[in-house]
Amino acid sequence: MNFFSSSFLLASMLFLATSCKKEVRSETADENLSSQKLTAASSNIAAKKSADEDLLKAVRNATSRFHSTTQAINAGYIADEHCVSVPGLGGMGYHWANPLLVDGQFDPLTPEAVLYERDSNGNLHLVALEYIVLNQGQARPMFGSQPFDINGVPGLPPHWSLHVWLYKDNPAGMFKPFNPTVSCP
């Protein structure tokens, strides 16, 4: 092999080596960027989940006193002897509402209604909360990262509502209106 051929071969090998190195660096940079985006998205999801858990804890602390129907009555909730259920969907139970709270404001610590289920002995047990916010042109309310449902309560003007099954597991989902494990006697 002559000098020219050797030099050309060496130069070609160096060119290929540096080109490959650039491609590897580019792929590594893309992988790092993708990894950073994934980490940021995971952190965002974790932060939302943590904030939602904190909100649920605060709501539980504020509303657990309504396990006592006497406490609910003292807080302005009015007993309703009508149990809501729909075949195939499940039930909601007995809605005890505080009409003074039904307005255009959302306060997660003061639900507009507390929901009870009657056991086989006739005793009422707190199972869920319901929020009702009249639509007065404001933005749709959010319970943490959960948007409210549109309307939902018959007989009311335009509003948003949201059930929160904080005291009884709902296999359909914590924020679904009906719970398939709740039935009316």
KEMI-360703 format. One line per field, with one value per residue: residue in three letters; residue number from 1; x, y, z of N, C-alpha, C in turn. Coordinates in nm, 4 decimals. Layout:
residues N
resn c(Ala | ...)
resi c(NUM | ...)
n_u c(X | ...)
n_v c(Y | ...)
n_w c(Z | ...)
ca_u c(X | ...)
ca_v c(Y | ...)
ca_w c(Z | ...)
c_u c(X | ...)
c_v c(Y | ...)
c_w c(Z | ...)
***
This chain:
residues 185
resn c(Met | Asn | Phe | Phe | Ser | Ser | Ser | Phe | Leu | Leu | Ala | Ser | Met | Leu | Phe | Leu | Ala | Thr | Ser | Cys | Lys | Lys | Glu | Val | Arg | Ser | Glu | Thr | Ala | Asp | Glu | Asn | Leu | Ser | Ser | Gln | Lys | Leu | Thr | Ala | Ala | Ser | Ser | Asn | Ile | Ala | Ala | Lys | Lys | Ser | Ala | Asp | Glu | Asp | Leu | Leu | Lys | Ala | Val | Arg | Asn | Ala | Thr | Ser | Arg | Phe | His | Ser | Thr | Thr | Gln | Ala | Ile | Asn | Ala | Gly | Tyr | Ile | Ala | Asp | Glu | His | Cys | Val | Ser | Val | Pro | Gly | Leu | Gly | Gly | Met | Gly | Tyr | His | Trp | Ala | Asn | Pro | Leu | Leu | Val | Asp | Gly | Gln | Phe | Asp | Pro | Leu | Thr | Pro | Glu | Ala | Val | Leu | Tyr | Glu | Arg | Asp | Ser | Asn | Gly | Asn | Leu | His | Leu | Val | Ala | Leu | Glu | Tyr | Ile | Val | Leu | Asn | Gln | Gly | Gln | Ala | Arg | Pro | Met | Phe | Gly | Ser | Gln | Pro | Phe | Asp | Ile | Asn | Gly | Val | Pro | Gly | Leu | Pro | Pro | His | Trp | Ser | Leu | His | Val | Trp | Leu | Tyr | Lys | Asp | Asn | Pro | Ala | Gly | Met | Phe | Lys | Pro | Phe | Asn | Pro | Thr | Val | Ser | Cys | Pro)
resi c(1 | 2 | 3 | 4 | 5 | 6 | 7 | 8 | 9 | 10 | 11 | 12 | 13 | 14 | 15 | 16 | 17 | 18 | 19 | 20 | 21 | 22 | 23 | 24 | 25 | 26 | 27 | 28 | 29 | 30 | 31 | 32 | 33 | 34 | 35 | 36 | 37 | 38 | 39 | 40 | 41 | 42 | 43 | 44 | 45 | 46 | 47 | 48 | 49 | 50 | 51 | 52 | 53 | 54 | 55 | 56 | 57 | 58 | 59 | 60 | 61 | 62 | 63 | 64 | 65 | 66 | 67 | 68 | 69 | 70 | 71 | 72 | 73 | 74 | 75 | 76 | 77 | 78 | 79 | 80 | 81 | 82 | 83 | 84 | 85 | 86 | 87 | 88 | 89 | 90 | 91 | 92 | 93 | 94 | 95 | 96 | 97 | 98 | 99 | 100 | 101 | 102 | 103 | 104 | 105 | 106 | 107 | 108 | 109 | 110 | 111 | 112 | 113 | 114 | 115 | 116 | 117 | 118 | 119 | 120 | 121 | 122 | 123 | 124 | 125 | 126 | 127 | 128 | 129 | 130 | 131 | 132 | 133 | 134 | 135 | 136 | 137 | 138 | 139 | 140 | 141 | 142 | 143 | 144 | 145 | 146 | 147 | 148 | 149 | 150 | 151 | 152 | 153 | 154 | 155 | 156 | 157 | 158 | 159 | 160 | 161 | 162 | 163 | 164 | 165 | 166 | 167 | 168 | 169 | 170 | 171 | 172 | 173 | 174 | 175 | 176 | 177 | 178 | 179 | 180 | 181 | 182 | 183 | 184 | 185)
n_u c(0.0851 | 0.0609 | 0.1779 | -0.0165 | -0.2553 | -0.2590 | -0.2816 | -0.5250 | -0.6965 | -0.6625 | -0.7608 | -1.0255 | -1.1136 | -1.0929 | -1.2785 | -1.5164 | -1.5211 | -1.5480 | -1.7925 | -1.9641 | -1.9351 | -2.0594 | -2.3221 | -2.3819 | -2.3556 | -2.5672 | -2.7888 | -2.7689 | -2.8103 | -3.0757 | -3.1969 | -3.1433 | -3.2900 | -3.5497 | -3.5695 | -3.5551 | -3.7938 | -3.9789 | -3.9241 | -3.9973 | -4.2718 | -4.3553 | -4.2956 | -4.4760 | -4.7216 | -4.6990 | -4.6927 | -4.9498 | -5.1037 | -5.0246 | -5.1163 | -5.3917 | -5.4355 | -5.3754 | -5.5830 | -5.8083 | -5.7583 | -5.7828 | -6.0523 | -6.1723 | -6.1013 | -6.2499 | -6.5133 | -6.5698 | -6.7102 | -6.9730 | -7.0483 | -7.2054 | -7.5415 | -7.6690 | -7.4780 | -7.4728 | -7.7333 | -7.7144 | -7.5347 | -7.6878 | -7.7837 | -8.0485 | -8.2583 | -8.3467 | -8.5810 | -8.5896 | -8.4448 | -8.1975 | -8.1628 | -8.0736 | -8.1660 | -7.9172 | -7.7195 | -7.6703 | -7.6686 | -7.7138 | -7.7892 | -7.9201 | -7.9773 | -7.8755 | -7.9170 | -7.7817 | -7.9443 | -7.8603 | -7.6018 | -7.6005 | -7.4991 | -7.3122 | -7.0556 | -6.7630 | -6.6516 | -6.4398 | -6.4373 | -6.6869 | -6.9344 | -7.2300 | -7.4145 | -7.4548 | -7.4206 | -7.5999 | -7.6210 | -7.8471 | -7.8211 | -7.8807 | -8.0023 | -8.1330 | -7.9877 | -7.8212 | -7.5388 | -7.2625 | -7.1609 | -7.0776 | -7.0012 | -7.1559 | -7.1085 | -7.2473 | -7.2619 | -7.3867 | -7.4126 | -7.2952 | -7.1765 | -6.9092 | -6.5866 | -6.5716 | -6.5853 | -6.3197 | -6.2272 | -5.9528 | -5.7674 | -5.9872 | -6.2516 | -6.5761 | -6.9021 | -7.1404 | -7.4398 | -7.6798 | -7.8315 | -8.1659 | -8.4143 | -8.2770 | -8.1361 | -7.8997 | -7.5983 | -7.3072 | -7.2035 | -7.0675 | -6.9903 | -6.8271 | -6.6940 | -6.5986 | -6.6249 | -6.7121 | -6.6056 | -6.6162 | -6.6605 | -6.6958 | -6.5630 | -6.4136 | -6.5315 | -6.7676 | -7.1211 | -7.3044 | -7.2967 | -7.2286 | -7.2455 | -7.4219 | -7.7485 | -8.1045 | -8.3281)
n_v c(-0.1165 | 0.2183 | 0.5452 | 0.7433 | 0.5931 | 0.4792 | 0.7082 | 0.8063 | 0.5956 | 0.6052 | 0.8637 | 0.8309 | 0.6430 | 0.7932 | 0.9936 | 0.8431 | 0.7473 | 0.9849 | 1.0718 | 0.8687 | 0.9037 | 1.1534 | 1.0867 | 0.9079 | 1.0816 | 1.2558 | 1.0815 | 1.0136 | 1.2649 | 1.3095 | 1.0974 | 1.1748 | 1.4160 | 1.3166 | 1.1558 | 1.3519 | 1.4917 | 1.2894 | 1.2484 | 1.5004 | 1.4999 | 1.2817 | 1.3809 | 1.5939 | 1.4576 | 1.3128 | 1.5256 | 1.6354 | 1.4166 | 1.3994 | 1.6492 | 1.6124 | 1.4015 | 1.5330 | 1.7207 | 1.5499 | 1.4440 | 1.6734 | 1.7331 | 1.5041 | 1.5368 | 1.7663 | 1.6837 | 1.4443 | 1.4500 | 1.4323 | 1.1729 | 1.1425 | 1.1909 | 1.3796 | 1.5800 | 1.6573 | 1.7635 | 1.9751 | 2.1302 | 2.2319 | 2.0650 | 1.9041 | 1.6369 | 1.3808 | 1.1541 | 1.0095 | 0.7656 | 0.7413 | 0.5480 | 0.3559 | 0.1000 | -0.1192 | 0.0765 | 0.1361 | 0.2889 | 0.6101 | 0.6779 | 0.8400 | 1.1776 | 1.4408 | 1.7683 | 2.1005 | 2.3777 | 2.6447 | 2.6418 | 2.5993 | 2.7578 | 2.9830 | 2.9331 | 2.7357 | 2.5387 | 2.3124 | 2.2123 | 2.2384 | 2.0674 | 2.0695 | 1.8709 | 1.5764 | 1.2283 | 0.9389 | 0.5905 | 0.3333 | 0.0752 | -0.2810 | -0.2791 | -0.0441 | 0.1822 | 0.4861 | 0.5493 | 0.7482 | 0.7885 | 0.9320 | 1.2533 | 1.5389 | 1.7917 | 2.0945 | 2.3437 | 2.6411 | 2.7514 | 3.0461 | 3.1746 | 3.1532 | 2.9834 | 2.6291 | 2.4333 | 2.2654 | 1.9773 | 1.9442 | 1.7813 | 1.6909 | 1.7488 | 1.8982 | 1.7464 | 1.8295 | 1.9822 | 1.7538 | 1.7421 | 1.7100 | 1.9611 | 2.1893 | 2.5119 | 2.5752 | 2.4126 | 2.2724 | 1.9551 | 1.7216 | 1.4061 | 1.2627 | 0.9816 | 0.9342 | 0.7977 | 0.5428 | 0.2810 | 0.3059 | 0.1016 | 0.1858 | 0.4212 | 0.6935 | 0.9462 | 0.9087 | 0.9361 | 0.7283 | 0.4432 | 0.1108 | -0.0604 | 0.0411 | 0.0316 | 0.0814 | 0.0321)
n_w c(0.0000 | -0.0878 | 0.0219 | -0.0251 | -0.0473 | 0.2065 | 0.3658 | 0.2730 | 0.3505 | 0.6278 | 0.6797 | 0.5962 | 0.7818 | 1.0174 | 0.9619 | 0.9490 | 1.2110 | 1.3631 | 1.2633 | 1.3462 | 1.6177 | 1.6514 | 1.5826 | 1.7893 | 2.0050 | 1.9424 | 1.9530 | 2.2233 | 2.3394 | 2.2558 | 2.3909 | 2.6550 | 2.6653 | 2.6218 | 2.8468 | 3.0456 | 2.9925 | 3.0490 | 3.3203 | 3.4206 | 3.3561 | 3.5103 | 3.7642 | 3.7722 | 3.7634 | 4.0009 | 4.1821 | 4.1445 | 4.2295 | 4.4963 | 4.5885 | 4.5465 | 4.7269 | 4.9663 | 4.9675 | 4.9866 | 5.2395 | 5.4013 | 5.3537 | 5.4588 | 5.7295 | 5.7865 | 5.7469 | 5.8744 | 6.1104 | 6.0405 | 6.0463 | 6.2543 | 6.2597 | 6.4090 | 6.4330 | 6.1671 | 6.1345 | 6.3191 | 6.1783 | 5.9778 | 5.7775 | 5.6126 | 5.6737 | 5.4436 | 5.3467 | 5.1166 | 4.9261 | 4.6828 | 4.3968 | 4.1062 | 3.8958 | 3.7761 | 3.7801 | 4.0453 | 4.3689 | 4.5372 | 4.7835 | 5.0771 | 5.0506 | 5.2376 | 5.2467 | 5.2690 | 5.2214 | 5.2369 | 5.1545 | 4.8850 | 4.6213 | 4.4113 | 4.4851 | 4.5573 | 4.8116 | 4.9295 | 5.1880 | 5.2905 | 5.1996 | 4.9931 | 5.0272 | 5.2279 | 5.2115 | 5.3010 | 5.3875 | 5.4615 | 5.7001 | 5.7601 | 6.0062 | 6.0131 | 6.0702 | 5.9875 | 5.7807 | 5.7028 | 5.3716 | 5.1462 | 4.9919 | 4.8462 | 4.6123 | 4.5030 | 4.2738 | 4.1683 | 3.8340 | 3.7501 | 3.5477 | 3.5992 | 3.5910 | 3.5333 | 3.8230 | 4.0025 | 4.1767 | 4.3249 | 4.0917 | 3.9611 | 3.7472 | 3.7872 | 3.7342 | 3.4781 | 3.5543 | 3.6915 | 3.9271 | 3.9542 | 3.8897 | 3.9628 | 3.8706 | 3.5964 | 3.6767 | 3.8432 | 3.9598 | 4.1967 | 4.3154 | 4.5924 | 4.6982 | 4.9758 | 5.2115 | 5.1665 | 4.9683 | 4.6179 | 4.3574 | 4.0956 | 4.0777 | 4.2553 | 4.2074 | 4.0736 | 4.0126 | 4.0895 | 4.3035 | 4.2737 | 4.4912 | 4.6696 | 4.7861 | 4.8002 | 5.0676)
ca_u c(0.0000 | 0.1436 | 0.1522 | -0.1440 | -0.3620 | -0.2608 | -0.3340 | -0.6674 | -0.7629 | -0.6613 | -0.8528 | -1.1615 | -1.1470 | -1.1126 | -1.4063 | -1.6227 | -1.5203 | -1.6053 | -1.9342 | -2.0344 | -1.9340 | -2.1614 | -2.4527 | -2.4002 | -2.3831 | -2.7004 | -2.8856 | -2.7607 | -2.8759 | -3.2197 | -3.2401 | -3.1409 | -3.4026 | -3.6703 | -3.5671 | -3.5883 | -3.9369 | -4.0495 | -3.9063 | -4.0794 | -4.4119 | -4.3769 | -4.2963 | -4.6007 | -4.8276 | -4.6806 | -4.7319 | -5.0965 | -5.1556 | -4.9996 | -5.2088 | -5.5251 | -5.4396 | -5.3824 | -5.7180 | -5.8988 | -5.7318 | -5.8421 | -6.1979 | -6.2082 | -6.0908 | -6.3575 | -6.6486 | -6.5885 | -6.8086 | -7.1069 | -7.0851 | -7.3168 | -7.6494 | -7.6967 | -7.3839 | -7.5187 | -7.8500 | -7.6625 | -7.4633 | -7.7833 | -7.8259 | -8.1878 | -8.2773 | -8.4367 | -8.6119 | -8.5924 | -8.3177 | -8.1787 | -8.0937 | -8.1152 | -8.1272 | -7.8057 | -7.6143 | -7.6456 | -7.7371 | -7.6443 | -7.8284 | -8.0054 | -7.9109 | -7.9076 | -7.8606 | -7.7885 | -7.9821 | -7.7865 | -7.4711 | -7.6167 | -7.4792 | -7.2117 | -6.9228 | -6.7169 | -6.5611 | -6.4303 | -6.4544 | -6.8291 | -7.0170 | -7.3705 | -7.4936 | -7.3875 | -7.5001 | -7.6025 | -7.6767 | -7.9092 | -7.7803 | -7.9911 | -8.0683 | -8.1993 | -7.8972 | -7.7611 | -7.3930 | -7.2090 | -7.0898 | -7.0225 | -7.0312 | -7.1900 | -7.0901 | -7.3374 | -7.2225 | -7.4687 | -7.3363 | -7.3237 | -7.0833 | -6.7702 | -6.5220 | -6.6137 | -6.5048 | -6.2348 | -6.1941 | -5.8159 | -5.7537 | -6.1113 | -6.3542 | -6.7141 | -6.9971 | -7.2322 | -7.5746 | -7.6821 | -7.9365 | -8.2918 | -8.4882 | -8.1937 | -8.0907 | -7.7697 | -7.5040 | -7.2116 | -7.2112 | -6.9637 | -6.9962 | -6.6973 | -6.7174 | -6.4881 | -6.6477 | -6.7424 | -6.5410 | -6.7029 | -6.5887 | -6.7086 | -6.4708 | -6.4401 | -6.6090 | -6.8852 | -7.2438 | -7.3671 | -7.2097 | -7.2990 | -7.2597 | -7.5228 | -7.8860 | -8.2075 | -8.4135)
ca_v c(0.0000 | 0.3379 | 0.6481 | 0.8093 | 0.4988 | 0.4664 | 0.8336 | 0.8121 | 0.4979 | 0.6578 | 0.9785 | 0.7765 | 0.5807 | 0.9015 | 1.0575 | 0.7525 | 0.7415 | 1.1088 | 1.0745 | 0.7770 | 0.9646 | 1.2580 | 1.0212 | 0.8547 | 1.1966 | 1.3046 | 0.9876 | 1.0267 | 1.3909 | 1.2869 | 1.0111 | 1.2566 | 1.5078 | 1.2364 | 1.1149 | 1.4711 | 1.5171 | 1.1845 | 1.2775 | 1.6177 | 1.4568 | 1.1969 | 1.4702 | 1.6687 | 1.3642 | 1.2853 | 1.6464 | 1.6429 | 1.3090 | 1.4395 | 1.7589 | 1.5523 | 1.3266 | 1.6331 | 1.7757 | 1.4483 | 1.4354 | 1.7924 | 1.7184 | 1.4015 | 1.5989 | 1.8641 | 1.6268 | 1.3175 | 1.4707 | 1.4023 | 1.0342 | 1.1652 | 1.2666 | 1.4945 | 1.6843 | 1.7059 | 1.8491 | 2.0968 | 2.2089 | 2.2855 | 1.9669 | 1.8629 | 1.4942 | 1.3460 | 1.0110 | 0.9479 | 0.7026 | 0.7454 | 0.4353 | 0.3285 | -0.0367 | -0.1301 | 0.1721 | 0.1341 | 0.3924 | 0.7243 | 0.6822 | 0.9498 | 1.3080 | 1.5433 | 1.8905 | 2.2282 | 2.4706 | 2.7709 | 2.6261 | 2.5850 | 2.8896 | 2.9802 | 2.9177 | 2.6012 | 2.5247 | 2.1677 | 2.1742 | 2.2461 | 2.0131 | 2.1086 | 1.7560 | 1.4575 | 1.1122 | 0.8288 | 0.4612 | 0.2668 | -0.0647 | -0.3758 | -0.2449 | 0.0850 | 0.2917 | 0.5591 | 0.5594 | 0.8426 | 0.7182 | 1.0215 | 1.3961 | 1.5925 | 1.9358 | 2.1525 | 2.4828 | 2.7035 | 2.8102 | 3.1890 | 3.2259 | 3.1309 | 2.8634 | 2.5004 | 2.4030 | 2.1462 | 1.9224 | 1.9048 | 1.7654 | 1.6302 | 1.8470 | 1.8704 | 1.7063 | 1.9365 | 1.9573 | 1.6314 | 1.7441 | 1.7532 | 2.0727 | 2.3069 | 2.5850 | 2.5241 | 2.3963 | 2.1634 | 1.8732 | 1.6199 | 1.3132 | 1.2166 | 0.8625 | 0.9400 | 0.7117 | 0.4073 | 0.2554 | 0.2968 | 0.0301 | 0.2588 | 0.5349 | 0.7832 | 1.0644 | 0.8703 | 0.9648 | 0.6095 | 0.3407 | -0.0159 | -0.1346 | 0.1087 | 0.0017 | 0.1382 | -0.0751)
ca_w c(0.0000 | -0.0942 | 0.1225 | -0.0551 | -0.0111 | 0.3528 | 0.4206 | 0.2393 | 0.4351 | 0.7645 | 0.6829 | 0.5863 | 0.9106 | 1.1137 | 0.9281 | 0.9923 | 1.3574 | 1.4168 | 1.2254 | 1.4372 | 1.7493 | 1.6494 | 1.5865 | 1.9241 | 2.0913 | 1.9090 | 2.0103 | 2.3686 | 2.3731 | 2.2403 | 2.5013 | 2.7764 | 2.6578 | 2.6437 | 2.9871 | 3.1242 | 2.9746 | 3.1217 | 3.4625 | 3.4504 | 3.3521 | 3.6281 | 3.8813 | 3.7672 | 3.8013 | 4.1434 | 4.2561 | 4.1407 | 4.3143 | 4.6342 | 4.6193 | 4.5566 | 4.8533 | 5.0734 | 4.9652 | 5.0422 | 5.3839 | 5.4628 | 5.3463 | 5.5577 | 5.8623 | 5.8037 | 5.7338 | 5.9463 | 6.2184 | 5.9896 | 6.0759 | 6.3479 | 6.1943 | 6.4969 | 6.3905 | 6.0355 | 6.1590 | 6.3835 | 6.0765 | 5.8808 | 5.6772 | 5.6322 | 5.6435 | 5.3336 | 5.3591 | 4.9842 | 4.8897 | 4.5380 | 4.3318 | 3.9692 | 3.8609 | 3.6828 | 3.8134 | 4.1888 | 4.4458 | 4.5963 | 4.9237 | 5.1249 | 5.0405 | 5.3362 | 5.1880 | 5.3397 | 5.1138 | 5.2476 | 5.0903 | 4.7392 | 4.5603 | 4.3060 | 4.5451 | 4.5895 | 4.9250 | 4.9484 | 5.3280 | 5.3271 | 5.0906 | 4.9947 | 5.0728 | 5.2808 | 5.1694 | 5.3972 | 5.3487 | 5.5758 | 5.7132 | 5.7815 | 6.1335 | 5.9978 | 6.1072 | 5.8757 | 5.7796 | 5.6048 | 5.2642 | 5.0433 | 4.9946 | 4.7147 | 4.5941 | 4.4031 | 4.2517 | 4.0645 | 3.7250 | 3.7384 | 3.4479 | 3.6407 | 3.5356 | 3.5892 | 3.9420 | 4.0058 | 4.3079 | 4.2943 | 3.9467 | 3.9126 | 3.7093 | 3.8268 | 3.6306 | 3.4394 | 3.6074 | 3.7710 | 4.0293 | 3.8911 | 3.9494 | 3.9896 | 3.7514 | 3.5513 | 3.7869 | 3.8389 | 4.0809 | 4.2069 | 4.4284 | 4.6396 | 4.7814 | 5.0699 | 5.3283 | 5.1217 | 4.8403 | 4.5011 | 4.2514 | 3.9690 | 4.0838 | 4.3680 | 4.1711 | 3.9946 | 4.0872 | 4.1474 | 4.3602 | 4.2554 | 4.6177 | 4.7521 | 4.7449 | 4.8858 | 5.1248)
c_u c(0.0900 | 0.0994 | 0.0157 | -0.2599 | -0.3725 | -0.3209 | -0.4838 | -0.7473 | -0.7718 | -0.7594 | -0.9979 | -1.2052 | -1.1733 | -1.2464 | -1.5234 | -1.6328 | -1.5830 | -1.7525 | -2.0157 | -2.0440 | -2.0422 | -2.3004 | -2.4826 | -2.4322 | -2.5245 | -2.8077 | -2.8872 | -2.8302 | -3.0278 | -3.2735 | -3.2451 | -3.2596 | -3.5338 | -3.6808 | -3.6045 | -3.7375 | -4.0193 | -4.0418 | -3.9934 | -4.2279 | -4.4447 | -4.3831 | -4.4266 | -4.7180 | -4.8204 | -4.7237 | -4.8832 | -5.1577 | -5.1391 | -5.0953 | -5.3512 | -5.5396 | -5.4482 | -5.5221 | -5.8168 | -5.8811 | -5.7963 | -5.9950 | -6.2450 | -6.2046 | -6.2075 | -6.4967 | -6.6717 | -6.6891 | -6.9505 | -7.1387 | -7.2008 | -7.4226 | -7.6894 | -7.6055 | -7.4245 | -7.6370 | -7.8055 | -7.5906 | -7.5564 | -7.8269 | -7.9645 | -8.2036 | -8.3763 | -8.4576 | -8.6232 | -8.4528 | -8.3085 | -8.1023 | -8.1523 | -8.0709 | -8.0169 | -7.6911 | -7.5728 | -7.7197 | -7.6469 | -7.6726 | -7.9211 | -7.9248 | -7.9617 | -7.8395 | -7.8734 | -7.8170 | -7.9077 | -7.6502 | -7.4798 | -7.6152 | -7.3727 | -7.0700 | -6.8900 | -6.6179 | -6.5526 | -6.4540 | -6.5991 | -6.9150 | -7.1627 | -7.4601 | -7.4016 | -7.4795 | -7.4843 | -7.6603 | -7.7314 | -7.8627 | -7.9018 | -8.0648 | -8.1394 | -8.1129 | -7.8370 | -7.6103 | -7.3509 | -7.1285 | -7.0214 | -7.0605 | -7.0734 | -7.1745 | -7.1812 | -7.3015 | -7.3067 | -7.3789 | -7.3809 | -7.2257 | -6.9371 | -6.7149 | -6.5739 | -6.5251 | -6.4265 | -6.2168 | -6.0539 | -5.8003 | -5.8789 | -6.2137 | -6.4926 | -6.7939 | -7.0865 | -7.3725 | -7.5746 | -7.7919 | -8.0648 | -8.3552 | -8.4058 | -8.1638 | -7.9536 | -7.6661 | -7.4023 | -7.2302 | -7.0992 | -6.9864 | -6.8540 | -6.7235 | -6.6005 | -6.5021 | -6.6938 | -6.6793 | -6.6449 | -6.6249 | -6.5958 | -6.6123 | -6.5115 | -6.5337 | -6.7307 | -7.0115 | -7.3036 | -7.2627 | -7.2837 | -7.3167 | -7.3617 | -7.6608 | -7.9832 | -8.2953 | -8.5549)
c_v c(0.1232 | 0.4405 | 0.7135 | 0.7200 | 0.4858 | 0.5908 | 0.8450 | 0.7169 | 0.5486 | 0.7741 | 0.9314 | 0.7154 | 0.6866 | 0.9715 | 0.9730 | 0.7489 | 0.8671 | 1.1201 | 0.9864 | 0.8375 | 1.0730 | 1.1976 | 0.9670 | 0.9685 | 1.2483 | 1.2136 | 0.9988 | 1.1551 | 1.3763 | 1.2015 | 1.0896 | 1.3520 | 1.4335 | 1.1942 | 1.2323 | 1.5026 | 1.4163 | 1.2094 | 1.3958 | 1.5805 | 1.3719 | 1.2814 | 1.5479 | 1.5812 | 1.3352 | 1.4047 | 1.6610 | 1.5382 | 1.3450 | 1.5514 | 1.7062 | 1.4754 | 1.4218 | 1.6934 | 1.6768 | 1.4347 | 1.5540 | 1.7829 | 1.6141 | 1.4598 | 1.6937 | 1.8011 | 1.4992 | 1.3310 | 1.4359 | 1.2531 | 1.0379 | 1.2482 | 1.3870 | 1.6108 | 1.7432 | 1.8008 | 1.9812 | 2.1876 | 2.2589 | 2.1899 | 1.9165 | 1.7189 | 1.4770 | 1.1956 | 0.9408 | 0.8947 | 0.6955 | 0.6205 | 0.4159 | 0.1861 | -0.0374 | -0.0342 | 0.1642 | 0.2470 | 0.5074 | 0.7282 | 0.7988 | 1.0793 | 1.4005 | 1.6700 | 2.0089 | 2.3327 | 2.6041 | 2.7641 | 2.6169 | 2.7248 | 2.8761 | 2.9613 | 2.7711 | 2.6083 | 2.3759 | 2.1230 | 2.1827 | 2.1980 | 2.0557 | 1.9946 | 1.6482 | 1.3395 | 0.9978 | 0.7039 | 0.3970 | 0.1212 | -0.1521 | -0.3511 | -0.1102 | 0.2038 | 0.3557 | 0.5687 | 0.6543 | 0.7663 | 0.8132 | 1.1659 | 1.4355 | 1.7431 | 1.9814 | 2.3003 | 2.5376 | 2.7703 | 2.9544 | 3.2552 | 3.2091 | 3.0038 | 2.7384 | 2.4657 | 2.2725 | 2.1057 | 1.8655 | 1.8986 | 1.7051 | 1.7385 | 1.8018 | 1.8215 | 1.8254 | 1.8947 | 1.8311 | 1.6267 | 1.7960 | 1.8705 | 2.1957 | 2.3809 | 2.5302 | 2.5247 | 2.2880 | 2.0839 | 1.7702 | 1.5376 | 1.2726 | 1.1045 | 0.8467 | 0.8381 | 0.5708 | 0.3900 | 0.2437 | 0.2275 | 0.0999 | 0.3774 | 0.6325 | 0.8984 | 1.0329 | 0.8956 | 0.8428 | 0.5100 | 0.2070 | -0.0977 | -0.0702 | 0.0739 | 0.0654 | 0.0248 | -0.0713)
c_w c(0.0000 | 0.0096 | 0.1032 | -0.0133 | 0.1388 | 0.4165 | 0.3957 | 0.3296 | 0.5792 | 0.7774 | 0.6777 | 0.7183 | 1.0169 | 1.0888 | 0.9772 | 1.1450 | 1.4165 | 1.3808 | 1.3187 | 1.5755 | 1.7586 | 1.6573 | 1.7253 | 2.0199 | 2.0683 | 1.9680 | 2.1616 | 2.4130 | 2.3629 | 2.3545 | 2.6317 | 2.7802 | 2.6836 | 2.7890 | 3.0778 | 3.1138 | 3.0530 | 3.2717 | 3.5031 | 3.4532 | 3.4741 | 3.7542 | 3.8891 | 3.8118 | 3.9508 | 4.2283 | 4.2600 | 4.2327 | 4.4610 | 4.6767 | 4.6343 | 4.6879 | 4.9722 | 5.0828 | 5.0267 | 5.1932 | 5.4567 | 5.4642 | 5.4476 | 5.6990 | 5.8895 | 5.8086 | 5.8134 | 6.0616 | 6.1737 | 5.9911 | 6.1759 | 6.2759 | 6.2792 | 6.4590 | 6.2552 | 6.0524 | 6.2214 | 6.2837 | 5.9657 | 5.7717 | 5.7140 | 5.5853 | 5.5291 | 5.3394 | 5.2244 | 4.9506 | 4.7375 | 4.4917 | 4.1933 | 3.9360 | 3.7542 | 3.7114 | 3.9595 | 4.2561 | 4.4831 | 4.7457 | 4.9515 | 5.1224 | 5.1510 | 5.2880 | 5.2832 | 5.2332 | 5.1192 | 5.1788 | 4.9382 | 4.6775 | 4.4511 | 4.3577 | 4.5717 | 4.7044 | 4.9554 | 5.0921 | 5.3754 | 5.2102 | 5.1059 | 5.0424 | 5.1292 | 5.2516 | 5.2686 | 5.3323 | 5.4756 | 5.5806 | 5.7444 | 5.9136 | 6.1277 | 6.0334 | 5.9824 | 5.8927 | 5.6686 | 5.4998 | 5.1659 | 5.0714 | 4.8544 | 4.7172 | 4.4820 | 4.3920 | 4.1377 | 3.9608 | 3.7076 | 3.6418 | 3.4846 | 3.5761 | 3.6063 | 3.7092 | 3.9260 | 4.1517 | 4.2922 | 4.1441 | 3.8830 | 3.8754 | 3.7568 | 3.7063 | 3.5989 | 3.4790 | 3.6935 | 3.8748 | 3.9648 | 3.9664 | 3.9806 | 3.8604 | 3.7094 | 3.6651 | 3.7542 | 3.9673 | 4.0787 | 4.3332 | 4.4640 | 4.7397 | 4.8774 | 5.1822 | 5.2935 | 4.9846 | 4.7297 | 4.3899 | 4.1158 | 3.9631 | 4.1919 | 4.3329 | 4.0839 | 4.0770 | 4.1578 | 4.1941 | 4.3488 | 4.3839 | 4.7112 | 4.6972 | 4.8438 | 4.9388 | 5.0708)
***
